[in-house]
Amino acid sequence: MSATRTAPVRLLFSALLSVALATGLFAMSATRSAPRASAMVTALTGDHAVAWARSRRGSPYRYGATGPHRFDCSGLTRWVYGHLGKSLPHSSSEQAQRVVRISRSNARRGDLVFFYDYGGVYHVGIWAGHGYIWHAPFPGTRVRRQHLWTSHVFFGRVR
């Protein structure tokens, strides 16, 4: 082939390659950041989570209960986030696997607080801010706001 016949082919190939690369880069950037950012719970949604938890104040603890009038710890968090369009499993340890871990310094109202010991995660509450959580503590108690009493916790943001 002569140089004059291959020039249009090279030009076409270069143009197609540029379009393909640009499309690929755009698609990768959109799938990396947009779904994660839009799927995260916002500060406003976190405030709504705290309001829903507060609305259950005084509801009695019952093992395995998911509301609306009786709760265990993960039943309360599941019920609250269900009202916000988020689906959580009914187990504190399973919920811990479904959140994005964050530092306490980055925690905001509505984030989940997971309590752990050597056996793993055993309790979950909703961060109310200023050192307080909303939770359903244990049999014989009621849903309440309580000061965080231990440092054996980690924080997670619902996706």
Order of alpha helices (4+ residues) and beta strands (2+ residues): alpha-alpha-alpha-alpha-beta-beta-beta-beta-beta-beta
